[in-house]
């Protein structure tokens, strides 16, 4: 499920309840109206909204405060700031620059027309509380075809789950005492092996968790991208002694 759909789900439930709850006709009309209004409000707030504005926006996710220039932010539930369920930032990789006049072509051109070095990369800042990479690996290892890892590319251990036509692959390695764990849904892409991957337990040292999707081809450099995203998020974190 995409970050957009995860954020939209509560509003969808409200809208659905508005059509199903057994109230009198007048109350039904009021409930329908409120449900539609909440649905449209959530839909509009979660729609990606890029901006060249560099004014810092202050918000919190899971009790952790952040101060982020507006041109990094592409989606949040309440654009006035304050507490958020999650916030989506988008940067260009590999340079991690946000939307600006210099990077405008990277963010506005179709993928096939972008020049080299242009690839918008959205990622979510989420709350803590999820399992760590080590915990997730321990929980899923018993499901693997083999308890012994397969030698994967780029220094990763590889574990496979599921049938050939519904294969999930886990890629794991330890760098600097930190466990990196990525899960990939493998599929056939016009005769070529392909996959969509996501990190598990990608915690930031200042608190919070990062979530994003990446193509299997990025397995070669995702550890570096991931580390850079964590560093960027740490830079945006407002520590208790820095709060107003």
Residue pairs with C-beta under 8 A, 6 or more apart in sequence:
1 9
2 213
3 75
3 86
3 88
3 122
3 124
3 211
4 46
4 47
4 48
4 75
6 86
7 42
7 46
7 75
7 77
7 85
7 86
8 42
8 43
8 46
10 42
11 38
11 39
11 41
11 42
11 43
12 39
14 34
14 35
14 38
14 39
15 35
15 36
15 38
15 39
16 35
17 31
17 35
18 31
18 32
18 34
18 35
18 36
19 32
19 35
21 28
21 31
23 31
42 77
45 76
45 77
45 78
45 79
46 75
46 77
47 75
48 74
48 75
48 88
48 90
48 122
49 74
49 75
49 79
50 71
50 74
50 90
50 99
50 107
51 70
51 71
51 73
51 99
52 71
52 99
52 100
52 101
52 104
53 70
53 71
54 69
54 70
54 71
55 69
55 70
56 67
56 68
56 69
56 70
57 67
57 68
57 69
57 70
57 73
57 81
58 65
58 66
58 67
58 81
58 82
58 238
59 65
59 66
59 68
59 76
59 78
59 81
59 82
59 83
59 84
59 87
60 66
60 82
60 83
60 84
61 83
61 84
61 85
61 86
61 87
61 125
61 126
61 127
61 208
62 126
62 127
62 128
62 129
62 207
62 208
63 127
63 207
64 127
64 128
64 206
64 207
64 208
64 237
65 237
65 238
65 243
66 87
66 125
66 233
66 236
66 237
66 238
67 236
67 238
68 87
68 89
68 236
69 98
71 98
71 99
71 100
72 89
72 90
72 91
72 98
72 99
72 236
73 87
73 88
73 89
74 88
74 89
74 90
74 122
75 87
75 88
75 122
76 84
76 86
76 87
76 88
77 84
77 85
77 86
78 84
85 127
86 124
86 125
86 126
86 127
86 211
87 124
87 125
88 122
88 123
88 124
88 125
89 98
89 122
89 123
89 124
89 125
90 98
90 99
90 107
90 120
90 121
90 122
90 123
91 97
91 98
91 120
91 121
91 123
91 229
91 232
92 98
92 103
92 106
92 107
92 117
92 118
92 119
92 120
92 121
93 119
93 121
93 225
94 117
94 221
94 224
94 225
95 117
96 228
96 229
96 232
97 103
99 107
103 118
105 114
105 115
105 118
106 114
106 115
106 117
106 118
106 119
106 120
107 120
109 118
121 212
121 214
121 225
122 212
123 210
123 211
123 212
123 229
124 210
124 211
124 212
125 208
125 209
125 210
125 233
126 208
126 209
126 210
126 211
127 208
127 209
128 203
128 207
128 208
128 209
129 209
130 201
130 209
131 139
131 200
131 201
132 179
132 201
132 203
133 172
133 179
133 180
133 181
133 199
133 200
133 201
133 202
134 179
134 201
135 201
136 181
136 200
136 201
137 170
137 172
137 179
137 181
137 200
140 159
140 161
140 170
141 147
141 159
143 161
144 159
144 160
144 161
144 170
145 159
145 160
145 161
146 159
146 160
149 157
149 158
149 159
149 172
150 157
150 158
150 159
150 160
151 157
151 158
152 158
152 171
153 219
153 220
154 219
154 220
154 223
155 173
156 171
156 172
156 173
156 219
157 171
157 172
157 173
158 169
158 170
158 171
159 169
159 170
159 172
160 167
160 168
160 169
160 170
161 167
161 168
161 169
161 170
162 168
167 185
167 186
168 183
168 184
168 185
168 186
169 183
169 184
169 186
169 195
170 181
170 182
170 183
170 184
171 180
171 181
171 182
171 183
171 184
171 197
171 219
172 179
172 180
172 181
172 182
173 179
173 180
173 223
174 180
175 223
179 201
180 199
180 223
180 226
181 199
181 200
181 201
182 197
182 198
182 199
182 200
182 219
182 222
183 197
183 198
183 200
184 195
184 196
184 197
184 216
184 219
185 195
185 196
185 197
186 193
186 194
186 195
186 216
187 194
187 195
187 196
188 194
193 216
194 215
194 216
195 215
195 216
196 213
196 214
196 215
196 216
197 213
197 214
197 215
197 216
197 218
197 219
197 222
198 211
198 212
198 213
198 214
199 210
199 211
199 212
199 226
201 209
202 209
202 210
202 211
202 226
202 230
203 209
203 210
204 210
204 230
204 233
204 234
204 237
205 230
205 234
206 233
206 234
206 237
206 239
207 237
208 233
208 237
210 226
210 229
210 230
210 233
212 229
214 222
214 225
218 225
